[in-house]
């Protein structure tokens, strides 16, 4: 009997979810009418991009 391993795509799924939120943050950064709204969009884009990279590393 041979042992097999099943690879999970959990890291890919979590990464894609964070990338989607990152893109929303980038759109907010581009389209917000105030400087504060653009700052929040930039902050969200940076944080969720970092979390996407961490998710790939964590689940790989």
URNORCOR-V930917 format. One record per residue. N is the residue number from 1. SS is DSSP state (~ for helix, > for strand, _ for the rest). OMEGA is omega in radians with two decimals (999 if undefined). D_FIRST is the distance of its C-alpha to the first C-alpha in Angstrom with 2 decimals. Layout:
# URNORCOR-V930917
n->[N;N]
ss->[SS;SS]
omega->[OMEGA;OMEGA]
d_first->[D_FIRST;D_FIRST]
This chain:
# URNORCOR-V930917
n->[1;2;3;4;5;6;7;8;9;10;11;12;13;14;15;16;17;18;19;20;21;22;23;24;25;26;27;28;29;30;31;32;33;34;35;36;37;38;39;40;41;42;43;44;45;46;47;48;49;50;51;52;53;54;55;56;57;58;59;60]
ss->[_;_;_;_;_;_;_;_;_;~;~;~;~;~;~;~;~;~;~;~;~;~;~;~;~;~;~;~;~;~;~;_;_;_;~;~;~;~;~;~;~;~;~;~;~;~;~;~;~;~;~;~;~;~;~;~;~;~;~;_]
omega->[-3.09;3.10;3.11;3.09;3.11;3.11;3.14;3.07;-3.11;3.13;3.12;3.13;3.13;3.12;-3.14;3.08;3.11;3.11;3.11;3.11;3.08;3.12;3.07;3.08;3.12;3.10;3.09;3.13;-3.12;-2.96;-3.12;-3.09;-3.10;3.11;3.13;3.08;3.08;3.11;3.09;3.09;3.10;3.13;3.12;3.14;-3.13;-3.09;-3.09;3.01;3.07;3.12;3.08;3.12;3.13;3.14;3.11;-3.12;-3.07;-3.05;-3.12;999]
d_first->[0.00;3.77;6.68;9.59;13.13;15.77;19.18;22.10;25.43;27.33;29.11;30.29;31.56;33.38;34.82;36.15;37.74;39.49;40.59;42.16;44.15;45.07;46.54;48.51;49.87;50.90;52.70;54.48;55.43;56.96;58.62;59.79;63.56;64.04;63.13;61.41;59.19;58.25;57.43;55.12;53.39;52.99;51.65;49.10;48.00;47.56;45.74;43.26;42.65;41.83;39.49;37.71;37.07;35.97;33.51;31.84;31.67;30.54;27.62;26.46]
